[in-house]
Amino acid sequence: MDLRIEHRSYPSLFRTGEAEERGISQHHLRYDPRFSAVTAGIHRDEVRRVEHPTPSWAEETWMEESLRLRAVTMVVPRIAAGGASAARLFGLPLPHRLVDDHLHLVTFDSGRKVARKGMSVRRHSREEAGYWLELPMHSPVGVFLDLSAELTRDELVVLGDSIVGGWHGPPLCSLEFLRTKIAQRKYLRQRVRVGAALSLIREDVDSPQETDLRLWAMSRGLPEPVVHPRVYCRLINRTVEPDLGYPHAMVALEYDGEHHLMSKMQWASDIARDEALRHEGWEVLRVTSQMSRALLERKIRYHLERRAGGGGR
């Protein structure tokens, strides 16, 4: 999946001492919301606007967080988004408890202390950072490890699947790279949890819902479903890849999000694909967030046992 980039309009940023050069009086600087402070010493200018590259999926909260990050980099050198902020800016999924308006930062200057309202800074001796859409960001590996202290094993798997998958764009890194970099760490907090999560992370996952469905199946004692099994369908003369599946039993699991139900084109495409899979002898089980998981489990077990017993079509 390509990362679709738009150039959107943002307020420009300026230091407090530059207000006069911009023709902004001290009164307007203090009381006009068009020139409010983004962080101590840095103000926004809603009159003079600039464009910055922005992911097409980004909402207003993303734009505001990126603006705050740009502002703090103007006064604090060698700083980058880290932890939950980096995850949000990368477009990675987080549990609701980590979605807030706090700005999480990392610095690689061991002697630097940063105390600013609405921000927290973690110091790292290992400098792993770069620019992503003009924003200084902790590396995906660093983000994964920092968040390992706050996420459960399954939440880490969802995060990892999104890092090496294509949910909001191309993978941020490969699974091999993620594993290799983490294996090189001599000291690692939450080593057991990180190791357990790494063993369950898979590439090519399209959404957190697919990860949740895969982990749920395993938690019920079902075999781990394959991510995107490839099935050549003669009816439409092409290879299709269900979300998840059991190739040995010819059972496909398709997760239907809201866009599947709201888009007529998507709905028609889903019907054609299901028909093609069934023509090849596959059973297609469509899954929604409202579906009874107990019923789904019974259906999966029925079809797995049926195939195991030679009860094919």
C-alpha positions as CSV (number, residue, x, y, z in Angstrom):
1,M,0.0,0.0,0.0
2,D,1.3,3.4,-0.9
3,L,1.4,6.3,1.6
4,R,-0.7,8.9,0.0
5,I,0.6,12.4,0.9
6,E,-1.2,15.7,0.7
7,H,0.2,19.1,1.2
8,R,-2.1,20.8,3.8
9,S,-2.1,24.3,5.2
10,Y,-0.7,24.9,8.7
11,P,-0.1,28.1,10.7
12,S,3.5,29.2,10.5
13,L,5.6,29.3,13.7
14,F,7.7,32.1,15.1
15,R,9.6,32.9,18.3
16,T,8.2,35.4,20.7
17,G,11.1,37.8,19.9
18,E,10.1,37.8,16.2
19,A,6.6,39.2,16.8
20,E,7.5,42.8,16.0
21,E,9.2,41.7,12.7
22,R,5.8,40.2,11.7
23,G,3.9,43.3,12.7
24,I,2.3,41.6,15.7
25,S,1.8,43.9,18.7
26,Q,2.3,42.6,22.2
27,H,-1.5,43.0,22.8
28,H,-2.2,40.6,19.9
29,L,0.5,38.3,21.0
30,R,-1.1,37.9,24.4
31,Y,-4.8,37.9,23.6
32,D,-5.3,37.1,19.9
33,P,-5.9,33.4,19.4
34,R,-4.5,33.6,15.9
35,F,-1.1,34.1,17.6
36,S,-1.4,31.8,20.6
37,A,1.6,30.0,22.1
38,V,2.2,26.5,20.9
39,T,4.9,25.9,23.5
40,A,6.9,28.3,25.7
41,G,8.6,30.8,23.4
42,I,7.0,29.6,20.2
43,H,3.7,31.0,18.7
44,R,1.5,30.1,15.8
45,D,0.6,32.6,13.1
46,E,-2.7,31.8,11.6
47,V,-2.4,34.7,9.2
48,R,0.8,33.6,7.5
49,R,0.3,29.9,6.7
50,V,2.6,27.3,5.2
51,E,2.2,23.9,3.7
52,H,3.5,20.6,5.1
53,P,3.3,17.0,3.8
54,T,0.5,15.2,5.6
55,P,-0.8,11.6,5.3
56,S,-4.2,11.5,3.6
57,W,-5.6,9.6,6.6
58,A,-4.5,12.3,9.1
59,E,-7.2,14.1,11.2
60,E,-7.1,17.4,12.9
61,T,-5.5,15.9,16.1
62,W,-2.6,14.5,13.9
63,M,-2.0,18.0,12.4
64,E,-2.0,19.6,15.8
65,E,0.4,17.1,17.3
66,S,2.8,17.5,14.4
67,L,2.6,21.3,14.8
68,R,3.5,21.0,18.5
69,L,6.4,18.7,17.6
70,R,7.7,21.3,15.0
71,A,7.4,24.0,17.7
72,V,9.4,22.2,20.3
73,T,12.2,21.4,17.9
74,M,12.7,25.1,17.4
75,V,13.8,25.5,21.0
76,V,15.1,22.1,22.0
77,P,17.8,20.5,19.8
78,R,18.2,16.8,19.2
79,I,14.6,16.0,20.2
80,A,12.2,13.7,18.4
81,A,8.7,12.3,18.8
82,G,8.8,9.0,20.8
83,G,6.5,6.5,22.4
84,A,2.8,7.2,22.0
85,S,3.3,10.4,20.0
86,A,5.5,8.7,17.5
87,A,3.1,5.8,17.2
88,R,0.2,8.3,16.5
89,L,2.2,10.2,14.0
90,F,3.3,7.1,12.2
91,G,-0.4,6.1,12.1
92,L,0.1,3.0,14.3
93,P,-2.8,1.7,16.4
94,L,-2.8,2.2,20.2
95,P,-5.3,1.3,22.9
96,H,-7.7,4.1,23.9
97,R,-5.9,4.7,27.2
98,L,-2.8,5.9,25.3
99,V,-4.7,8.3,23.1
100,D,-4.3,11.7,24.7
101,D,-3.1,15.2,24.0
102,H,0.3,14.7,25.7
103,L,3.4,15.1,23.6
104,H,5.9,12.2,24.2
105,L,9.5,13.0,23.2
106,V,12.9,11.4,23.2
107,T,16.3,13.0,23.4
108,F,19.7,11.5,22.8
109,D,21.6,14.1,24.8
110,S,22.1,12.4,28.2
111,G,22.7,15.7,30.0
112,R,19.6,17.4,28.7
113,K,16.6,18.0,30.9
114,V,13.4,19.2,29.3
115,A,10.5,20.3,31.5
116,R,7.6,21.7,29.5
117,K,3.9,21.7,30.1
118,G,2.0,18.9,28.4
119,M,5.2,17.1,27.4
120,S,7.4,14.3,28.7
121,V,10.9,13.4,27.6
122,R,12.7,10.1,27.8
123,R,16.5,10.1,27.4
124,H,18.2,7.4,25.3
125,S,21.9,6.7,25.0
126,R,21.4,4.9,21.6
127,E,20.6,7.4,18.9
128,E,18.0,5.9,16.6
129,A,16.0,8.6,14.9
130,G,15.3,10.0,11.5
131,Y,12.9,12.3,9.6
132,W,9.5,11.1,8.4
133,L,7.4,13.6,6.5
134,E,9.8,16.3,7.8
135,L,9.2,15.3,11.4
136,P,12.0,14.1,13.7
137,M,10.9,10.6,14.8
138,H,12.3,7.9,17.1
139,S,12.9,4.7,15.0
140,P,10.0,2.2,14.7
141,V,12.2,-0.2,16.7
142,G,12.7,2.3,19.5
143,V,9.0,3.1,19.5
144,F,8.1,-0.6,19.8
145,L,10.5,-1.1,22.7
146,D,9.5,2.0,24.6
147,L,5.8,1.1,24.4
148,S,6.6,-2.5,25.5
149,A,6.5,-1.2,29.1
150,E,2.9,0.1,28.6
151,L,1.3,-2.5,26.3
152,T,0.2,-6.0,26.9
153,R,1.6,-8.8,24.7
154,D,-1.4,-8.8,22.4
155,E,-1.3,-5.0,22.1
156,L,2.4,-5.3,21.2
157,V,1.5,-7.8,18.5
158,V,-1.0,-5.4,17.0
159,L,1.6,-2.6,17.1
160,G,4.3,-4.9,15.5
161,D,1.9,-6.1,12.8
162,S,1.2,-2.5,11.9
163,I,4.9,-1.6,11.8
164,V,5.9,-4.4,9.5
165,G,2.5,-4.5,7.6
166,G,0.6,-2.1,5.3
167,W,-2.2,-0.6,7.3
168,H,-1.6,3.1,6.7
169,G,1.1,2.8,4.0
170,P,4.2,0.7,3.3
171,P,5.9,-1.1,6.1
172,L,8.1,1.1,8.4
173,C,10.6,-1.8,8.5
174,S,10.7,-5.5,7.8
175,L,10.0,-8.2,10.5
176,E,13.5,-9.5,10.1
177,F,14.9,-6.0,10.7
178,L,12.8,-5.6,13.8
179,R,13.8,-8.9,15.2
180,T,17.5,-8.4,14.4
181,K,17.7,-4.9,16.0
182,I,16.0,-6.1,19.1
183,A,18.2,-9.2,19.4
184,Q,21.2,-6.9,19.4
185,R,20.0,-5.2,22.6
186,K,22.0,-6.4,25.6
187,Y,19.7,-4.8,28.1
188,L,16.0,-5.1,27.4
189,R,13.2,-4.2,29.7
190,Q,10.2,-6.5,29.4
191,R,12.3,-9.1,27.5
192,V,9.8,-11.9,28.0
193,R,6.9,-9.9,26.8
194,V,8.8,-8.5,23.8
195,G,10.0,-12.0,22.9
196,A,6.5,-13.4,23.1
197,A,5.1,-10.6,21.0
198,L,7.9,-11.0,18.3
199,S,7.0,-14.6,17.9
200,L,3.5,-13.7,17.0
201,I,4.1,-10.7,14.7
202,R,3.3,-11.4,11.0
203,E,4.0,-9.4,7.9
204,D,1.4,-8.3,5.3
205,V,-1.4,-7.8,7.9
206,D,-3.8,-5.1,6.6
207,S,-5.5,-4.0,9.8
208,P,-5.6,-4.3,13.6
209,Q,-8.9,-6.1,13.4
210,E,-7.2,-8.9,11.4
211,T,-4.5,-9.2,14.1
212,D,-7.2,-9.3,16.8
213,L,-9.1,-12.0,14.9
214,R,-5.9,-14.1,14.5
215,L,-5.0,-13.8,18.2
216,W,-8.5,-14.6,19.2
217,A,-8.5,-17.8,17.2
218,M,-5.3,-18.9,18.9
219,S,-6.6,-18.0,22.3
220,R,-9.5,-20.4,21.7
221,G,-7.1,-23.3,21.0
222,L,-7.7,-23.1,17.3
223,P,-4.8,-23.4,14.9
224,E,-3.2,-20.1,13.9
225,P,-4.8,-19.0,10.6
226,V,-2.5,-18.0,7.8
227,V,-2.3,-14.3,6.8
228,H,-3.5,-13.8,3.3
229,P,-3.3,-17.3,1.9
230,R,-3.0,-17.2,-1.9
231,V,-5.8,-18.9,-3.8
232,Y,-6.0,-19.0,-7.6
233,C,-9.6,-18.7,-8.7
234,R,-10.4,-19.9,-12.2
235,L,-13.8,-18.2,-12.2
236,I,-12.2,-14.7,-12.2
237,N,-8.8,-15.9,-13.5
238,R,-6.7,-14.3,-10.8
239,T,-5.2,-15.1,-7.4
240,V,-7.1,-13.7,-4.4
241,E,-5.9,-13.4,-0.8
242,P,-8.5,-13.7,2.0
243,D,-7.7,-11.8,5.2
244,L,-7.0,-15.1,7.0
245,G,-7.4,-18.7,6.2
246,Y,-6.7,-22.4,6.8
247,P,-5.4,-23.6,3.4
248,H,-5.3,-27.3,4.5
249,A,-9.1,-27.1,5.4
250,M,-9.9,-24.6,2.6
251,V,-11.6,-22.2,5.1
252,A,-11.3,-18.4,4.6
253,L,-12.0,-15.7,7.3
254,E,-12.9,-12.3,5.9
255,Y,-13.2,-9.4,8.4
256,D,-15.8,-6.9,7.3
257,G,-15.2,-3.4,8.6
258,E,-17.5,-0.4,8.1
259,H,-16.1,0.4,4.6
260,H,-17.2,-3.1,3.4
261,L,-20.8,-2.4,4.4
262,M,-21.0,1.2,3.3
263,S,-19.2,1.0,-0.1
264,K,-21.4,-0.5,-2.9
265,M,-18.3,-1.2,-5.0
266,Q,-16.5,-2.9,-2.1
267,W,-19.6,-4.9,-1.3
268,A,-19.9,-6.1,-5.0
269,S,-16.2,-6.9,-5.1
270,D,-16.5,-9.0,-1.9
271,I,-19.4,-11.0,-3.3
272,A,-17.5,-11.7,-6.5
273,R,-14.4,-12.8,-4.6
274,D,-16.4,-15.0,-2.2
275,E,-18.2,-16.7,-5.2
276,A,-14.8,-17.3,-6.8
277,L,-13.4,-18.9,-3.6
278,R,-16.4,-21.1,-3.1
279,H,-16.1,-22.2,-6.8
280,E,-12.6,-23.5,-5.8
281,G,-14.1,-25.4,-2.8
282,W,-13.4,-22.9,-0.1
283,E,-15.7,-22.1,2.7
284,V,-15.9,-18.3,3.4
285,L,-16.7,-17.1,6.9
286,R,-17.4,-13.4,7.0
287,V,-16.7,-11.7,10.4
288,T,-18.0,-8.4,11.8
289,S,-17.4,-6.7,15.1
290,Q,-21.0,-7.5,16.2
291,M,-20.7,-11.2,15.3
292,S,-20.9,-13.8,18.2
293,R,-17.4,-15.1,18.6
294,A,-18.9,-18.3,20.2
295,L,-20.8,-18.9,17.0
296,L,-17.8,-18.2,14.9
297,E,-15.7,-20.6,16.9
298,R,-18.3,-23.3,16.4
299,K,-18.3,-22.7,12.6
300,I,-14.5,-22.8,12.3
301,R,-14.3,-26.0,14.4
302,Y,-17.0,-27.6,12.3
303,H,-15.3,-26.9,9.0
304,L,-11.8,-27.9,10.3
305,E,-13.1,-31.2,11.7
306,R,-15.2,-31.8,8.5
307,R,-12.1,-31.4,6.3
308,A,-10.0,-33.5,8.7
309,G,-12.6,-36.2,8.5
310,G,-12.5,-36.2,4.7
311,G,-15.9,-34.5,4.5
312,G,-15.0,-32.3,1.6
313,R,-17.3,-31.3,-1.2
